[in-house]
């Protein structure tokens, strides 16, 4: 069925080409018989852009050459030169058959070719520029397509994670607010310094309590000298404890104030993730064959 249709179309196309050549030969025969009005009418009908049957560029060029030759024979040289100009602008490398075209028409064609040489050259340059513009547009569109694919791959391969920050968290000591703000160097400094100060305060408080307990025991034994010594050490340890505690409070307050002042509302993090892959697997079963698509 398909082969028969192709053969039919090929045959129809051959018939069309044969009709074109036949009509063109009939027009030339009318010119050769000096029936110029008939020849002109036939050629103009063939060249009519709406109803004409000539489509091949070489056939169109031949028809214009014959028409200009007929117009010269009729004494209408300006009209003939206009047809020659149209012919050469559409097909600047056209070469007529010198055995069928008289010398007058050949000379006129050469004269027109010489006159419009610059115009033809400009037309060639313009066509070359248009081709370059088209190629540039195609290349630009290709680059835009590549850029779009790259952008889609980038978006598909990234995951945006938003972590909200809390002012309540920023109120905590030991650099917790700085850790939340991603100020790691300062956060570790505050954590270390506040931990040392807190440990010093706890140890000093423990020594103070130890010496006070020993002082009470010494008084219970009526050993006032030993009790006095324990009391003195207890007071000294209390001063150290107060110093450590005061420094701890000062550093903690400074850290909290800094954390609150530099608090960012949220932290945006872009994480890489693997692009989804597509796989196809053929499946053959009782109901038929198909493909399984897996991502």
C-alpha positions in Angstrom: 0.0 0.0 0.0 2.7 2.4 1.0 5.0 1.5 -1.9 2.1 2.0 -4.4 1.4 5.4 -3.0 5.0 6.4 -3.3 5.1 5.2 -6.9 1.9 7.1 -7.7 3.3 10.3 -6.2 6.6 9.9 -8.1 4.7 9.4 -11.3 2.5 12.4 -10.7 5.7 14.5 -10.0 7.3 13.3 -13.2 4.1 14.3 -15.1 4.2 17.8 -13.5 7.8 18.3 -14.5 7.1 17.0 -18.0 4.1 19.4 -18.3 6.3 22.3 -17.1 9.0 21.6 -19.7 6.3 21.0 -22.4 4.6 24.3 -21.6 7.9 26.1 -21.7 8.9 24.6 -25.0 5.5 25.6 -26.5 6.2 29.2 -25.4 9.6 29.1 -27.0 8.2 27.6 -30.1 5.8 30.5 -30.4 8.7 32.9 -30.1 10.7 30.9 -32.7 7.6 31.2 -35.0 7.7 35.0 -34.4 4.3 34.9 -32.7 5.5 37.3 -30.0 2.2 38.1 -28.5 1.3 34.5 -28.0 4.7 33.7 -26.7 4.6 36.6 -24.2 1.1 35.5 -23.0 2.3 31.9 -22.5 5.5 32.9 -20.6 3.7 35.4 -18.3 1.1 32.7 -17.5 3.9 30.3 -16.6 5.7 33.0 -14.5 2.5 34.1 -12.6 3.3 33.6 -8.9 -0.3 32.6 -8.1 -1.3 30.4 -11.1 2.0 29.6 -12.8 3.1 26.0 -13.0 6.9 26.7 -13.1 8.5 25.9 -9.7 12.1 24.8 -10.4 14.5 27.8 -10.3 16.2 26.8 -13.5 12.9 26.6 -15.4 11.9 30.0 -14.0 15.2 31.5 -15.1 14.8 30.0 -18.6 11.2 31.4 -18.8 12.4 34.9 -17.8 15.2 34.7 -20.4 12.7 33.8 -23.1 10.3 36.5 -22.0 13.0 39.2 -22.1 14.0 37.9 -25.5 10.4 38.2 -26.7 10.2 41.8 -25.3 13.4 42.7 -27.2 11.9 41.3 -30.3 8.8 43.5 -29.8 11.0 46.6 -29.4 10.2 46.9 -25.6 13.8 47.2 -24.4 13.1 48.8 -21.0 10.7 46.1 -20.1 13.2 43.5 -21.3 16.0 45.0 -19.2 13.7 44.9 -16.1 13.1 41.2 -16.7 16.8 40.6 -17.1 17.5 42.4 -13.9 14.9 40.3 -12.0 16.4 37.2 -13.6 20.0 38.0 -12.4 19.0 39.1 -9.0 17.3 35.7 -8.3 19.9 33.7 -10.1 23.1 35.7 -10.6 25.1 32.8 -12.1 22.5 32.1 -14.8 24.0 31.2 -18.3 21.6 31.0 -21.2 21.8 28.5 -24.1 23.6 30.5 -26.9 22.1 28.2 -29.5 18.5 29.2 -28.6 19.0 32.9 -27.6 19.9 35.6 -30.3 23.0 37.7 -29.9 21.0 40.8 -29.1 19.5 39.2 -26.0 22.8 37.8 -25.0 24.4 41.2 -25.2 21.6 42.8 -23.3 21.9 40.2 -20.5 25.7 40.9 -20.3 25.0 44.6 -20.1 22.5 44.2 -17.3 24.9 41.8 -15.5 27.6 44.4 -15.7 25.3 47.2 -14.5 23.9 45.4 -11.5 27.2 43.7 -10.5 27.5 45.9 -7.4 23.9 45.3 -6.6 24.3 41.6 -7.0 27.4 41.7 -4.8 25.5 43.6 -2.1 22.7 41.1 -2.4 25.2 38.2 -1.9 26.7 40.0 1.1 23.2 40.5 2.6 22.4 36.9 2.0 25.6 35.8 3.7 24.9 38.2 6.6 21.4 36.7 6.9 22.8 33.2 7.0 25.3 34.2 9.6 22.5 35.8 11.7 20.4 32.7 11.4 23.4 30.5 12.4 24.1 32.9 15.3 20.4 32.7 16.4 20.5 28.9 16.2 23.8 28.8 18.2 22.4 31.3 20.8 19.2 29.2 21.1 21.4 26.1 21.6 23.5 27.9 24.2 20.3 29.0 26.0 19.0 25.4 25.9 22.3 24.2 27.4 22.1 26.9 30.1 18.5 25.9 30.9 19.5 22.3 31.2 22.4 23.2 33.5 20.1 25.4 35.6 17.5 22.6 35.9 20.3 20.1 36.9 21.6 22.6 39.4 18.1 23.1 40.9 17.4 19.4 40.9 20.8 18.7 42.6 20.3 21.2 45.4 18.2 21.2 48.5 17.6 24.4 50.4 17.3 23.9 54.1 16.1 26.8 56.2 16.8 26.7 60.0 14.9 29.3 62.0 16.8 30.9 64.9 15.4 31.5 68.4 16.0 34.5 70.7 15.3 32.2 73.6 18.2 30.0 72.6 20.4 33.2 72.3 19.7 33.8 76.0 21.6 30.7 77.0 25.3 31.0 78.2 28.3 28.9 77.2 28.3 30.4 73.6 25.1 28.6 72.6 23.7 31.7 70.9 27.0 32.1 69.0 26.8 28.4 67.9 23.2 29.1 66.7 24.5 32.1 64.7 27.3 30.0 63.1 30.0 32.1 65.0 32.0 29.1 65.8 35.3 30.7 66.9 33.7 33.0 69.4 31.3 30.3 70.5 34.2 27.9 71.4 36.0 30.8 73.2 32.9 31.6 75.3 32.3 27.9 76.0 35.9 27.3 77.2 36.1 30.5 79.2 32.7 30.2 80.9 33.4 26.6 81.6 36.7 27.4 83.3 35.1 30.2 85.3 32.2 28.0 86.3 34.5 25.2 87.4 36.6 27.6 89.4 33.6 29.0 91.1 32.3 25.5 92.0 35.7 24.3 93.3 36.1 27.5 95.3 32.6 27.1 96.7 33.4 23.5 97.7 36.6 24.6 99.4 34.7 27.3 101.2 32.1 24.8 102.4 34.9 22.4 103.4 36.8 25.0 105.5 33.6 26.2 107.1 32.7 22.7 108.2 36.2 22.1 109.6 36.0 25.4 111.5 32.7 24.4 113.1 34.2 21.0 114.1 37.2 22.8 115.6 35.0 25.0 117.6 33.1 22.0 118.8 36.4 20.6 120.1 37.2 24.0 121.7 40.2 24.4 119.4 39.9 28.1 118.6 43.3 28.4 116.9 42.5 25.7 114.3 39.0 27.1 113.9 40.4 30.5 113.2 42.7 29.1 110.5 39.8 27.3 108.8 37.7 30.4 108.9 40.5 32.4 107.3 40.9 29.9 104.5 37.1 29.8 104.1 37.0 33.6 103.7 39.8 33.5 101.1 38.1 30.7 99.2 34.8 32.7 99.3 36.6 35.7 97.7 38.0 33.5 95.0 34.6 31.9 94.5 32.9 35.3 94.3 35.6 36.4 91.7 35.1 33.4 89.6 31.3 33.6 89.8 31.3 37.4 89.0 33.6 36.8 86.1 31.4 34.0 84.9 28.3 36.2 85.1 30.0 39.1 83.3 31.2 36.9 80.5 27.9 35.1 80.2 26.0 38.4 80.0 28.4 39.7 77.4 27.9 36.6 75.4 24.1 36.7 75.6 24.1 40.4 74.7 26.3 39.7 71.7 24.2 36.7 70.6 21.0 38.8 70.8 22.6 41.7 68.9 23.9 39.6 66.1 21.0 37.2 65.9 20.1 36.2 62.3 16.4 35.3 61.9 17.3 32.1 60.0 20.1 30.1 58.5 19.8 29.1 54.8 21.9 26.1 53.8 22.1 24.6 50.3 22.8 20.9 50.3 23.8 18.8 47.4 21.7 15.8 46.5 22.0 13.1 43.8 20.1 13.7 40.6 17.2 11.2 40.0 18.2 8.5 37.5 15.9 7.0 34.9 16.1 3.4 33.9 14.0 1.4 31.5 13.5 -2.4 31.8 11.6 -4.5 29.1 8.8 -6.7 30.4 7.2 -9.5 28.5 4.1 -11.1 29.9 0.9 -12.9 29.0 -0.8 -9.7 28.2 2.0 -8.3 26.0 5.3 -6.5 26.1 6.1 -3.2 27.6 8.6 -1.1 29.6 9.0 -0.5 33.3 10.3 3.0 34.1 12.2 3.4 37.4 13.5 6.6 38.9 
